Amino acid sequence: MSTTIAIAGGSGNVGRTISDALVAAAKYKVIVLAREAPKDWSSSDPPLIKVDYNDINAVTNILEKHNVHTVISTISVIMPEAGAAERNLIKAAAEAAPTKRFVQSDWGVPAPLESNLCLPQHQVRFASMEQLRQTDLEWTRFHVGYFLDYYGMPHIETHLPAPFAFVLDIPNKVAAIPGSGNDVFSLTYTRDVAQFVVKALDLPKWEEETFCYGDKVTWNQVLKLAEEATGSKFDVTYEGIEKLEKGEVTELPSHAMAYEHFPKPMLQSYFSKFSLYIIAGLFDMPADKSLNKIFPEVKTTTVKEVLDLWKGK
């Protein structure tokens, strides 16, 4: 009998990418948990089950009815309401007899140790971690760096929404690089993340943190590749730590497109902290602890391959 995997939030973004990979692997039964079905969900997609995360008993019954062994949470856990939904999902998974494993929604980088560098979402995610530690579930969360998809849009296949121009604004040929630009960090295409998730399901034991990455680069290297691909010199600013610690970054032309969903003060706060994380090395996924080392057969997408999509554009 095939193992059943439930993907919470699997109707969009990272969740849908993982759903696609699991279906393609043809090793598991896949169901998707979502509050609402997207308009483009079709009969060829995995079964989608509407859930109310406030009703823990109902979610437990769904997991038991479908004999779910592993829950993968891709709920966008940023606001407290989403955190509460994930904690309720954890409680339901802990109560469901067939459910043994849980992937907490993270899909980013390890939280900083310094509280002044934490974003609001970190406290919400810490609460999910504590909830998991109170259960008998085996669980993990994935650290993947920054999504490479954002630097290939609109020329790359992805389920992610409109790009957030962090550091590099390719259409407008502008860059605001944190620090010296020589700090190594990781970029990973969401489809490669999904491939690693599929592989990790076969691991006999999970640690609380799972690392993977697509490519390791510096911003100066990325800038050079972008300039070569576009055939243009970029207008470049180097952001000092003092400015970043004030919660400020240079506004890039593409930022305005994001303000409807991320008001300018919020975007500035997030990107300034992300920049500090890069300087602190938090975006550099450890190769010796990574799934890349365990599964070398996974051939990941490089930064050059994605930036080369801009040639002739």
C-alpha positions in Angstrom: 0.0 0.0 0.0 1.4 3.5 -0.9 2.2 5.9 1.8 -0.2 8.9 1.9 1.3 12.3 2.1 -0.8 15.4 3.0 0.4 18.8 1.9 -1.2 21.6 3.9 -1.3 24.7 1.9 -0.5 22.6 -1.2 -2.7 24.5 -3.6 -0.1 27.3 -4.2 3.5 28.5 -4.2 5.9 26.0 -2.5 3.2 23.6 -1.6 2.0 23.2 -5.2 5.6 22.7 -6.4 6.1 19.9 -3.8 2.7 18.4 -4.8 3.8 18.3 -8.5 7.1 16.6 -7.5 5.4 14.0 -5.4 2.8 13.2 -8.1 5.7 12.9 -10.7 7.6 10.5 -8.4 4.6 8.2 -8.4 5.6 6.6 -5.1 3.0 8.1 -2.8 -0.6 8.9 -2.5 -1.0 12.7 -2.3 -3.8 14.8 -0.9 -3.8 18.5 -0.5 -5.3 20.4 2.5 -6.5 23.9 1.8 -9.0 26.4 3.1 -10.3 27.0 -0.5 -9.7 25.4 -3.9 -8.0 27.6 -6.4 -9.9 28.3 -9.7 -7.3 26.4 -11.7 -7.4 23.2 -9.7 -8.4 20.4 -12.0 -9.4 16.7 -11.8 -5.8 15.8 -12.8 -4.5 17.4 -9.7 -4.3 15.5 -6.4 -7.5 15.3 -4.3 -8.1 18.6 -2.5 -9.8 18.6 0.8 -11.1 21.8 2.3 -10.2 22.1 6.0 -11.0 24.4 8.9 -7.9 24.4 11.0 -9.9 25.8 13.9 -11.6 22.4 14.1 -8.9 20.1 15.3 -11.1 17.1 15.6 -12.3 17.5 12.0 -8.7 17.7 10.8 -7.8 14.6 12.8 -10.6 12.7 11.2 -9.5 13.8 7.7 -5.9 12.5 8.4 -7.3 9.2 9.8 -9.8 8.8 7.0 -7.0 9.1 4.4 -4.5 7.1 6.4 -2.0 10.0 6.2 1.5 9.0 7.3 3.3 12.3 6.7 2.0 15.9 6.8 4.0 18.5 5.0 3.1 22.1 6.0 3.6 24.8 3.5 1.2 27.2 5.2 2.6 30.7 4.9 3.5 31.1 8.6 4.1 34.8 8.9 1.2 36.2 10.9 -0.1 34.8 14.2 -3.3 33.5 12.6 -1.3 31.3 10.3 0.8 30.1 13.2 -2.3 29.2 15.1 -3.5 27.2 12.1 -0.3 25.3 11.9 -0.2 24.5 15.6 -3.8 23.2 15.3 -2.6 21.0 12.4 0.2 19.7 14.6 -2.3 18.8 17.3 -4.5 17.1 14.8 -1.5 15.1 13.4 -0.4 14.1 16.9 -3.9 12.7 17.6 -4.3 10.9 14.2 -3.2 7.3 14.7 -1.6 6.7 11.2 0.3 10.0 11.2 3.9 9.7 12.2 5.9 12.5 10.6 5.5 16.2 10.2 7.3 18.9 8.1 7.0 22.3 9.8 6.6 25.2 7.4 9.8 27.2 7.2 11.4 27.0 3.7 14.0 29.7 4.5 17.0 30.0 6.8 17.7 29.2 10.4 16.4 31.9 12.8 19.1 34.2 14.2 20.2 33.7 17.7 20.1 37.4 18.4 16.6 38.5 19.3 17.1 41.9 17.7 17.6 40.3 14.3 14.4 38.2 14.5 11.4 38.9 12.3 7.8 38.6 13.7 7.4 35.3 11.9 10.2 33.7 14.0 8.3 33.9 17.2 5.3 32.3 15.4 7.5 29.5 14.1 9.2 29.0 17.4 5.7 28.3 18.8 5.1 25.6 16.2 8.5 24.0 17.1 7.5 23.9 20.8 4.2 22.4 19.9 6.0 19.7 17.9 8.3 18.9 20.7 5.3 18.1 22.9 4.2 15.4 20.5 5.5 11.9 19.6 5.8 13.0 15.9 9.1 12.8 14.1 9.5 16.2 12.5 11.8 18.5 10.6 11.9 21.9 8.9 13.7 22.7 5.7 16.3 25.4 5.3 16.9 26.2 1.7 18.3 29.8 1.5 16.6 32.2 -0.8 14.4 31.1 -3.7 16.2 31.3 -7.0 12.9 31.5 -8.9 12.7 35.3 -8.1 15.7 36.0 -10.3 14.3 34.2 -13.3 10.8 35.6 -13.4 9.0 36.0 -15.7 11.1 33.7 -17.8 11.1 30.6 -15.4 8.5 28.1 -14.6 7.4 28.6 -11.0 4.3 28.6 -8.8 5.7 31.5 -6.7 3.8 34.8 -7.0 5.3 38.0 -8.5 9.0 38.5 -7.7 10.3 40.4 -4.7 13.4 42.2 -5.9 15.8 41.5 -3.0 19.2 43.1 -3.7 19.0 42.6 -7.4 16.4 44.3 -9.7 17.2 42.7 -13.0 14.6 44.4 -15.2 15.7 47.9 -14.1 19.5 47.0 -14.0 19.9 48.1 -10.3 21.5 46.4 -7.3 21.8 47.3 -3.6 24.3 44.8 -2.3 24.7 44.1 1.5 28.2 44.5 3.0 31.1 43.8 0.7 29.2 41.6 -1.6 31.7 38.7 -0.9 29.6 36.8 1.7 28.6 33.3 0.4 24.9 32.5 0.4 22.6 29.9 -1.0 19.9 30.2 -3.7 17.6 27.3 -4.5 15.0 26.8 -7.2 11.7 25.7 -5.7 11.6 22.7 -8.1 14.9 21.5 -6.6 13.6 22.0 -3.1 10.7 19.8 -4.0 13.0 17.1 -5.3 14.9 17.1 -2.1 11.6 16.8 -0.1 10.7 13.7 -2.1 14.2 12.2 -1.3 13.9 13.1 2.3 10.7 11.1 2.7 12.8 8.0 2.3 15.3 8.9 5.1 15.1 6.5 8.0 15.5 9.3 10.5 14.9 13.0 10.5 16.7 15.7 12.4 14.9 18.9 13.5 16.7 20.8 10.8 17.1 19.7 7.2 19.4 21.6 4.9 19.6 21.7 1.1 20.7 24.2 -1.5 20.8 24.8 -5.3 23.9 27.0 -5.7 26.3 28.8 -3.4 27.4 32.3 -4.6 28.3 35.8 -3.5 26.3 38.9 -4.6 29.3 40.1 -6.5 29.3 36.9 -8.5 25.5 37.2 -9.1 25.9 40.8 -10.2 28.6 39.8 -12.7 26.5 37.0 -14.1 23.4 39.3 -14.4 25.5 41.9 -16.2 26.9 39.3 -18.6 23.4 37.9 -19.3 21.7 41.2 -19.9 24.7 42.9 -21.6 24.2 45.9 -19.3 26.1 47.5 -16.5 24.0 47.8 -13.3 23.7 50.9 -11.1 25.2 49.4 -7.9 25.0 50.5 -4.3 26.8 48.7 -1.4 24.7 48.8 1.8 26.6 49.4 5.1 25.8 47.5 8.2 24.9 50.6 10.1 22.2 51.4 7.6 20.9 47.9 7.6 20.7 47.8 11.4 18.4 50.8 11.2 16.0 48.7 9.2 16.8 50.5 5.9 17.7 49.4 2.5 18.0 51.2 -0.8 14.6 51.2 -2.5 14.8 49.4 -5.8 12.4 50.4 -8.7 10.6 47.0 -8.5 9.8 47.3 -4.8 6.8 49.5 -5.6 5.0 46.5 -7.1 5.2 44.7 -3.8 3.8 47.5 -1.6 0.2 46.4 -2.1 1.0 43.2 -0.2 4.1 44.3 1.7 3.9 48.0 2.7 7.1 49.8 2.3 8.1 49.8 6.1 7.5 46.1 6.3 9.5 45.4 3.1 12.4 47.6 4.3 12.4 45.7 7.6 12.4 42.3 6.0 15.0 43.0 3.4 17.4 44.8 5.8 17.3 41.8 8.1 17.7 39.4 5.2 20.8 41.4 4.2 22.2 41.2 7.8 21.5 37.4 7.7 23.6 37.1 4.6 26.5 39.0 6.2 26.1 36.8 9.3 26.3 33.6 7.2 22.7 32.4 7.9 22.0 32.1 4.2 25.0 29.8 3.7 23.6 26.3 4.0 26.1 23.9 5.5 27.3 21.5 2.8 28.3 18.7 5.2 24.9 18.6 6.8 22.9 19.0 3.5 20.7 16.6 1.5 23.0 17.5 -1.4 25.7 15.3 0.2 23.3 12.5 0.9 21.6 12.6 -2.5 24.3 13.7 -5.0 22.1 12.4 -7.9 19.9 15.5 -7.5 21.2 17.9 -10.0 20.3 21.4 -8.9 19.7 24.5 -11.0 22.6 27.0 -10.9 22.4 30.7 -10.7 24.0 31.1 -14.1 21.4 28.8 -15.7 18.6 31.0 -14.3 20.2 34.4 -15.1 21.0 33.2 -18.6 17.3 33.2 -19.2 17.6 37.0 -19.5 19.8 36.8 -22.5 18.2 38.6 -25.4 15.3 39.8 -23.1 
